Every structure is written in C-alpha cells, then in structure tokens.
Amino acid sequence: MRPAGRFYHRGVERTIALWVAYDGTEFHGWQNQPEQRTVQSVLEQALRRVARHQVDLMGSGRTDTGVHAAGHVSSFRTTCDLEPERFRHAIGSRLPKDVSVIALREVHPDFHATHSAVSKLYRYRIHNVPGRPVEGAVQRYTYHFWEPLDLERMRAGARYYVGEKDFAAMAGKGGNVRETTVRTVLRCDVERHYDEVRIDVEGTGFLYKQVRTMVGTLLNVGRGYWEPQRVAEILASKDRMLAGPTVPARGLCLRWVKYPARLLTPQGAVGESAMPIESVEPSAVRGC
C-alpha cells in the first residue's frame, strides 16, 4: 500500500491538459520571456515542483501583455503518477493569486494544445457609458469608450470579417507570420450587456493584435466615422494604416478553446465533434 502524501513516478509518460484562468494585468503575456513575469513561466515553475522533472508547456495561444484568459489551454508530458484532481490541487496551491487552474485531465497521447485546437473565442469588453468603469470595479478588464455606439452599424461591419479572409490590414507589427496572413473567422458578434458592449470573435487562429484591431475598426464604424462597408475595403487593401486603432489589451479575454472530443480522453472518445472544456465554466477572471 502506498503511503499517503507522496508522489510516485510510474515511468510511463502521459499527456496532461490544463485549463487555466488568469488576470493578465501584471503579466508580460503568456510566453516565456527572459527576466519577465509570464503565465507560462509561473505555471512551469509550479509544475516542476509537483512533477519533480522538467516541464515544457505547449500553449493554445500566446496572449499579449495585459490580455486575460478565462479558459486558456496548455499541455505537457509527464511521468508523474498523480491522480488528476490531486495534481490540480497541488499545482494550484503553488500558484499566485492571479492564476487559477480550473481543470486538469489526462488526455489522448496525440493531444497538443496548439496543433489540436479547432477554434478559439476572444471577447472584448467595452465600458460604454460616461461614468468610468471603476464604479463597477471592472477597470482592469474593460476599455472605457464613452462615446455613443450604434450597434446595428457595428454588426453590419462585423459581417465582413466572417469567412476565410486576408487579415493583413488587421495585423500588428512584431508578429511572427511565417507563411500567410489569411485567417478564418467563424463569427463576430456584437451585443450590449447593460453598460458594456461585448464583441465576441471566434476563429481558427489569429494574427498578432488582430482581434484588438478588428475591434478598433468597428468602433470607428459604431461612432459614425465610417460606413460599415469600409471594413470590406480595409481588408481588401491589406494596408494596416487604413484600419482603426488597436484598442488596449485590458479589454481582451480568451474565453475558451475547442478541441476534438476524441482527444480529450486518454484512449480517445467515440465521435469527432469539437468541444470546449465541457461543463467547466471559466470564472476566475471577474466577468471575463
């Protein structure tokens, strides 16, 4: 019988997936950077202490400095023979207060947080009333834009984003685009929720600062500067100088990432349908 409270290594590697929420305000993004506090470095440090071996996380995406996440996914290989719930608790107890492991599970050996992703959804939150967002204690997670916005015009403009398009006009400088600036946006929804305007963008992948520039362009449409069809003209131009501003990072949150269901269990499940993190609802970032 194994003594309680000890970790054992069975010598057989397994693949583990983590669903993590974090407040990105005090992080220099997800990816490891020399002498910078990043989400990846914080998680890997905690994982090494629990697993007792080197851990290299594969992330579902590289969120920028100041961007939040309610359902970021990463994966790694380990020989640590620890039951998933105990593993999750052991990691969580070693993390700072602005990071939370909301789910951990053993997955199919072919699972890769980056390459297996089917789609992901980002939400941008705009505090759209004259009063500042400090009144609701959401100043870290929303962009204060006090001018009135016409949501019908914004929705009309957002329709031009949907589909497989060249988003060169929405790409920020500094991105690592090796092959193409063509990306597929599955939907772009614009809704009001009380004092907030929320823009949800689901796609199979995104360029550097793409979503934030898409939002900035829609704001120029919503405030009446541009007609909705201007969005199509900007995309066709492939010229970043013609698009709207890149809105601040604090309003952006990675909500979830979808994966094929068959990869979310060690042996694979029946069926090929894509799914996010099943019944686990991200909640660690306030209202994200």
C-alpha positions, 0 to 999 in steps of 0.5 A, a space after each residue: 500500500 502506498 503511503 499517503 502524501 507522496 508522489 510516485 513516478 510510474 515511468 510511463 509518460 502521459 499527456 496532461 491538459 490544463 485549463 487555466 484562468 488568469 488576470 493578465 494585468 501584471 503579466 508580460 503575456 503568456 510566453 516565456 520571456 527572459 527576466 519577465 513575469 509570464 503565465 507560462 513561466 509561473 505555471 512551469 515553475 509550479 509544475 516542476 515542483 509537483 512533477 519533480 522533472 522538467 516541464 515544457 508547456 505547449 500553449 493554445 495561444 500566446 496572449 499579449 501583455 495585459 490580455 486575460 484568459 478565462 479558459 486558456 489551454 496548455 499541455 505537457 508530458 509527464 511521468 508523474 503518477 498523480 491522480 488528476 484532481 490531486 495534481 490540480 490541487 497541488 499545482 494550484 496551491 503553488 500558484 499566485 493569486 492571479 492564476 487559477 487552474 480550473 481543470 486538469 485531465 489526462 488526455 489522448 497521447 496525440 493531444 497538443 494544445 496548439 496543433 489540436 485546437 479547432 477554434 478559439 473565442 476572444 471577447 472584448 469588453 467595452 465600458 460604454 457609458 460616461 461614468 468610468 468603469 471603476 464604479 463597477 470595479 471592472 477597470 482592469 478588464 474593460 476599455 472605457 469608450 464613452 462615446 455613443 455606439 450604434 450597434 446595428 452599424 457595428 454588426 453590419 461591419 462585423 459581417 465582413 470579417 466572417 469567412 476565410 479572409 486576408 487579415 493583413 490590414 488587421 495585423 500588428 507589427 512584431 508578429 511572427 507570420 511565417 507563411 500567410 496572413 489569411 485567417 478564418 473567422 467563424 463569427 463576430 458578434 456584437 451585443 450590449 450587456 447593460 453598460 458594456 458592449 461585448 464583441 465576441 470573435 471566434 476563429 481558427 487562429 489569429 494574427 498578432 493584435 488582430 482581434 484588438 484591431 478588428 475591434 478598433 475598426 468597428 468602433 470607428 464604424 459604431 461612432 459614425 466615422 465610417 460606413 460599415 462597408 469600409 471594413 470590406 475595403 480595409 481588408 481588401 487593401 491589406 494596408 494596416 494604416 487604413 484600419 482603426 486603432 488597436 484598442 488596449 489589451 485590458 479589454 481582451 479575454 480568451 474565453 475558451 478553446 475547442 478541441 476534438 472530443 476524441 482527444 480529450 480522453 486518454 484512449 480517445 472518445 467515440 465521435 469527432 465533434 469539437 468541444 470546449 472544456 465541457 461543463 467547466 465554466 471559466 470564472 476566475 477572471 471577474 466577468 471575463 
